[in-house]
Amino acid sequence: MMNSILRFIFVLLLVIKPLSAAADNTILILGDSLSAAYGLKQEQGWVKLLQDKYDTEQAPVQLINASISGETTGGALRRLDSLLNEFQPSHVLIELGGNDGLRGFPIKRLKENLASLVSKSKQADAKVAIMEIHIPPNYGPRYTGQFTASFATIADETDSHLMPFFVLDIASDKSLMQNDNIHPNKTAQPILRDTMYKSISEWVKY
């Protein structure tokens, strides 16, 4: 009888441990169209592909994709409190700013919004990563230079993890881009998955 009870407890612990571990590595992704699978089916996007990879490996990571096409840092800031309350993430990845830059928003506003996103996330006991975003040089070297530098500045000032721009290496390859030359196509998504797998592994230790 005692052996049966011990075996039951052992099996129960095997079930509970992965669930607990997964809860400890819940990553809320605050992104724009690059993470929202724009122009594709959701299951074709890099976030779903990466979650499938984690699931296959039985890795204790759960991705919550709160990305919206066209999202700005200001838009995400208005949604963040609700998302933090609903999902209680252990980590928050901020992949935002591209639409701010393409619309020519002031750099000061971008930095203030990024800092507020980090502050709210940390107040909810989440670890934060800021992705360094790059935009085309349409607005001249001064604006684009200040824009890109903003992400490293805020990451440094808020003691957040700075993550490299995951589209940088494929953006110049037209065979990996949709017709608008802005959004990665279906073929590019596994490449983005592998890039983010490496970047997230360097950030999230599990």
ZAGUMAR-301942 format. One line per 5 residues: number of its first residue (from 1); their letters; for each residue x negated, y negated, z negated of C-alpha. Coordinates in Angstrom, 3 decimals. Example, Ala and Ser with C-alpha at 12.3 -4.5 7.8 and 13.67 -1.06 7.14 Angstrom:
BEGIN
1 = AS = -12.300,4.500,-7.800 | -13.670,1.060,-7.140
END
This chain:
BEGIN
1 = MMNSI = 0.000,0.000,0.000 | -2.798,-2.389,-0.950 | -4.647,-1.611,2.293 | -1.524,-2.416,4.299 | -1.160,-5.759,2.535
6 = LRFIF = -4.814,-6.609,3.138 | -4.517,-5.721,6.823 | -1.422,-7.931,7.085 | -3.239,-10.861,5.466 | -6.224,-10.376,7.764
11 = VLLLV = -4.040,-10.400,10.895 | -2.171,-13.455,9.597 | -5.447,-15.325,9.116 | -6.490,-14.481,12.670 | -3.283,-16.058,13.940
16 = IKPLS = -3.344,-19.099,11.661 | -7.005,-20.004,12.183 | -6.786,-20.747,15.936 | -3.623,-22.777,15.396 | -5.277,-24.822,12.677
21 = AAADN = -8.374,-25.327,14.787 | -6.301,-26.491,17.719 | -4.529,-29.021,15.522 | -7.923,-30.374,14.485 | -8.833,-31.104,18.125
26 = TILIL = -5.785,-32.759,19.607 | -6.943,-35.283,22.206 | -4.569,-38.053,23.233 | -5.497,-39.261,26.717 | -4.559,-42.881,27.329
31 = GDSLS = -5.148,-43.228,31.034 | -3.876,-44.634,34.294 | -3.229,-43.036,37.697 | -6.645,-41.362,37.703 | -5.506,-39.159,34.840
36 = AAYGL = -1.791,-39.103,35.680 | -2.299,-36.964,38.822 | -1.127,-39.752,41.122 | 0.024,-38.400,44.490 | -0.208,-34.816,43.237
41 = KQEQG = 1.828,-32.331,41.258 | 1.103,-32.475,37.538 | -0.261,-28.932,37.529 | -2.830,-29.971,40.163 | -4.292,-32.792,38.068
46 = WVKLL = -7.556,-32.516,36.192 | -5.912,-32.754,32.759 | -3.732,-29.673,33.333 | -6.646,-27.827,34.942 | -8.826,-28.611,31.945
51 = QDKYD = -6.170,-27.488,29.478 | -5.882,-24.229,31.423 | -9.641,-23.796,31.100 | -9.506,-24.399,27.349 | -6.629,-21.940,27.027
56 = TEQAP = -8.504,-19.279,28.986 | -11.527,-19.750,26.725 | -9.268,-19.884,23.651 | -11.002,-23.160,22.813 | -9.410,-25.125,19.939
61 = VQLIN = -8.533,-28.151,22.077 | -5.101,-29.504,22.951 | -4.791,-32.301,25.502 | -1.876,-34.723,25.263 | -1.668,-36.591,28.559
66 = ASISG = -0.054,-39.977,27.923 | -1.398,-41.435,31.164 | 0.825,-43.580,33.401 | 0.080,-44.733,36.924 | -0.471,-48.495,36.973
71 = ETTGG = -1.058,-48.660,33.224 | -3.064,-51.546,31.776 | -4.746,-51.894,28.405 | -1.911,-54.190,27.325 | 0.738,-51.665,28.350
76 = ALRRL = -0.986,-48.874,26.462 | -1.312,-51.088,23.413 | 2.466,-51.510,23.309 | 2.951,-47.732,23.465 | 0.168,-46.625,21.151
81 = DSLLN = 1.873,-46.788,17.753 | 4.649,-44.496,18.944 | 2.191,-42.040,20.495 | 0.053,-41.893,17.377 | 3.094,-41.264,15.202
86 = EFQPS = 4.436,-38.569,17.500 | 1.281,-36.585,18.201 | -1.049,-37.476,15.292 | -4.149,-36.872,17.431 | -7.563,-36.173,16.006
91 = HVLIE = -9.152,-37.869,19.024 | -8.107,-40.634,21.420 | -9.671,-41.022,24.854 | -9.177,-44.463,26.413 | -9.418,-44.234,30.218
96 = LGGND = -8.032,-47.673,30.947 | -9.031,-51.028,32.352 | -9.065,-50.309,36.079 | -5.707,-51.960,36.662 | -6.717,-54.896,34.468
101 = GLRGF = -9.727,-55.414,36.692 | -7.898,-54.941,39.990 | -5.423,-57.605,38.886 | -8.214,-59.967,37.900 | -7.223,-60.158,34.239
106 = PIKRL = -9.572,-62.208,32.045 | -12.482,-60.234,30.603 | -11.719,-61.677,27.167 | -8.227,-60.164,27.236 | -9.589,-56.802,28.375
111 = KENLA = -12.059,-56.699,25.488 | -9.454,-57.771,22.950 | -7.041,-55.068,24.110 | -9.718,-52.384,24.082 | -10.746,-53.380,20.572
116 = SLVSK = -7.117,-53.253,19.419 | -6.615,-49.815,20.965 | -9.655,-48.569,19.099 | -8.595,-50.211,15.837 | -5.093,-48.730,15.907
121 = SKQAD = -6.466,-45.281,16.743 | -9.031,-45.371,13.961 | -6.422,-46.557,11.479 | -4.590,-43.333,12.353 | -7.794,-41.388,11.483
126 = AKVAI = -8.568,-40.535,15.110 | -12.028,-40.510,16.635 | -12.230,-42.676,19.750 | -13.982,-42.486,23.103 | -13.950,-45.339,25.609
131 = MEIHI = -14.567,-44.475,29.243 | -16.702,-46.970,31.134 | -14.589,-48.010,34.122 | -15.921,-49.254,37.451 | -13.985,-51.255,40.035
136 = PPNYG = -14.776,-52.227,43.654 | -16.835,-55.441,43.970 | -13.889,-57.402,45.375 | -14.122,-60.129,42.771 | -17.851,-60.763,43.118
141 = PRYTG = -20.841,-59.511,41.139 | -20.251,-61.821,38.166 | -16.746,-60.562,37.377 | -17.438,-56.896,38.164 | -20.650,-56.988,36.135
146 = QFTAS = -18.919,-58.493,33.117 | -16.020,-56.080,33.570 | -18.148,-52.933,33.498 | -20.290,-54.230,30.623 | -17.168,-54.800,28.512
151 = FATIA = -16.699,-51.106,27.815 | -20.188,-50.558,26.413 | -19.875,-53.757,24.381 | -16.618,-52.704,22.728 | -17.841,-49.142,22.189
156 = DETDS = -20.902,-50.534,20.428 | -18.962,-53.086,18.374 | -16.358,-50.533,17.250 | -18.761,-47.605,16.813 | -16.877,-45.596,19.431
161 = HLMPF = -18.173,-42.980,21.846 | -18.924,-44.342,25.330 | -18.004,-41.882,28.084 | -19.297,-42.217,31.681 | -16.819,-42.967,34.472
166 = FVLDI = -15.679,-39.584,35.730 | -14.827,-40.685,39.289 | -18.127,-42.414,39.996 | -19.827,-39.465,41.721 | -16.928,-38.626,44.055
171 = ASDKS = -15.543,-42.075,44.919 | -17.869,-42.475,47.901 | -16.916,-39.094,49.405 | -13.839,-39.650,51.601 | -13.179,-35.910,51.774
176 = LMQND = -12.416,-36.016,48.034 | -10.193,-39.086,48.124 | -6.575,-39.678,49.100 | -5.777,-41.915,52.068 | -5.808,-45.020,49.868
181 = NIHPN = -9.503,-44.395,49.061 | -8.709,-45.110,45.423 | -7.281,-41.884,44.037 | -9.036,-38.492,44.076 | -7.218,-35.801,46.049
186 = KTAQP = -6.350,-32.220,45.139 | -9.788,-30.938,46.165 | -11.454,-33.373,43.763 | -9.439,-32.347,40.705 | -11.499,-29.231,39.792
191 = ILRDT = -14.628,-31.375,40.061 | -13.102,-33.941,37.691 | -12.070,-31.099,35.378 | -15.640,-29.836,35.169 | -17.006,-33.344,34.687
196 = MYKSI = -14.571,-33.995,31.845 | -15.200,-30.584,30.329 | -18.842,-31.555,29.921 | -18.101,-35.100,28.728 | -15.505,-33.998,26.180
201 = SEWVK = -17.781,-31.208,24.918 | -20.463,-33.815,24.221 | -17.922,-35.869,22.290 | -15.774,-33.287,20.526 | -17.675,-30.730,18.525
206 = Y = -15.725,-27.545,17.918
END
